[in-house]
Amino acid sequence: MSVLDNIVFLDQYNQWRRGADIPQPAPAAVGAAIDSVCEAAARYEELRKMNPRQFAELYERNLHGENFDVMVDELVKARAES
């Protein structure tokens, strides 16, 4: 599922949690959706903190064939390890 799909899923889960008359989602699906949204939030934060020069460097590398998501994930991982 996409991040947006996972956000919608978690919103429905929250409605169920608050008493909506909808089926209980599978716990494993809830966990996977939370993981996905947390990863997306970490990517967003990493990109948000970049200055224009840093973002331009990523963009240039992407134009030369590097996968943008992989590059951002590496930045997130490096920040978490430091």
C-alpha positions as CSV (number, residue, x, y, z in Angstrom):
1,M,0.0,0.0,0.0
2,S,1.1,3.6,-0.6
3,V,1.7,5.9,2.3
4,L,-1.5,7.7,1.5
5,D,-3.4,4.3,1.6
6,N,-1.8,3.6,5.0
7,I,-2.8,7.0,6.4
8,V,-6.4,6.3,5.3
9,F,-6.2,2.8,6.8
10,L,-4.9,4.2,10.1
11,D,-7.7,6.8,10.1
12,Q,-10.2,4.0,9.8
13,Y,-8.4,2.0,12.5
14,N,-8.7,5.0,14.8
15,Q,-12.4,5.3,14.0
16,W,-12.8,1.6,15.0
17,R,-10.8,2.2,18.1
18,R,-13.2,5.1,19.0
19,G,-16.2,2.9,18.7
20,A,-17.2,3.0,15.0
21,D,-19.2,0.0,13.8
22,I,-16.6,-1.3,11.4
23,P,-14.6,-4.5,11.4
24,Q,-11.5,-4.7,13.6
25,P,-8.4,-4.4,11.4
26,A,-5.8,-7.2,11.7
27,P,-3.1,-6.2,14.2
28,A,-0.3,-7.1,11.7
29,A,-1.8,-4.7,9.2
30,V,-2.0,-1.9,11.7
31,G,1.6,-2.5,12.6
32,A,2.7,-2.5,8.9
33,A,0.7,0.7,8.3
34,I,2.3,2.4,11.3
35,D,5.8,1.4,10.1
36,S,5.1,2.8,6.7
37,V,3.8,6.1,7.9
38,C,6.7,6.5,10.4
39,E,9.2,5.8,7.6
40,A,7.5,8.5,5.4
41,A,7.6,11.0,8.3
42,A,11.3,10.4,8.8
43,R,11.9,10.9,5.1
44,Y,9.9,14.1,5.1
45,E,11.8,15.4,8.2
46,E,15.1,14.7,6.5
47,L,14.1,16.5,3.4
48,R,12.5,19.4,5.3
49,K,15.8,20.1,7.1
50,M,17.9,20.3,4.0
51,N,19.0,23.6,2.6
52,P,18.5,24.3,-1.1
53,R,22.1,23.4,-2.0
54,Q,21.8,20.0,-0.3
55,F,18.5,19.3,-2.0
56,A,19.9,20.4,-5.4
57,E,22.7,17.9,-4.9
58,L,20.3,15.1,-4.3
59,Y,18.2,16.1,-7.3
60,E,21.3,16.2,-9.5
61,R,22.3,12.7,-8.3
62,N,18.7,11.5,-9.1
63,L,19.0,13.0,-12.6
64,H,22.1,10.9,-13.1
65,G,20.2,7.7,-12.2
66,E,20.4,7.3,-8.4
67,N,17.1,6.3,-6.8
68,F,15.8,9.3,-4.8
69,D,14.1,7.3,-2.1
70,V,17.1,5.2,-1.6
71,M,19.3,8.3,-1.2
72,V,16.9,9.8,1.4
73,D,16.6,6.5,3.3
74,E,20.4,6.4,3.5
75,L,20.4,9.9,5.0
76,V,17.7,9.0,7.5
77,K,19.7,5.9,8.5
78,A,22.9,7.9,8.9
79,R,21.2,10.4,11.1
80,A,19.8,7.7,13.3
81,E,23.2,6.1,13.7
82,S,24.9,9.3,14.7
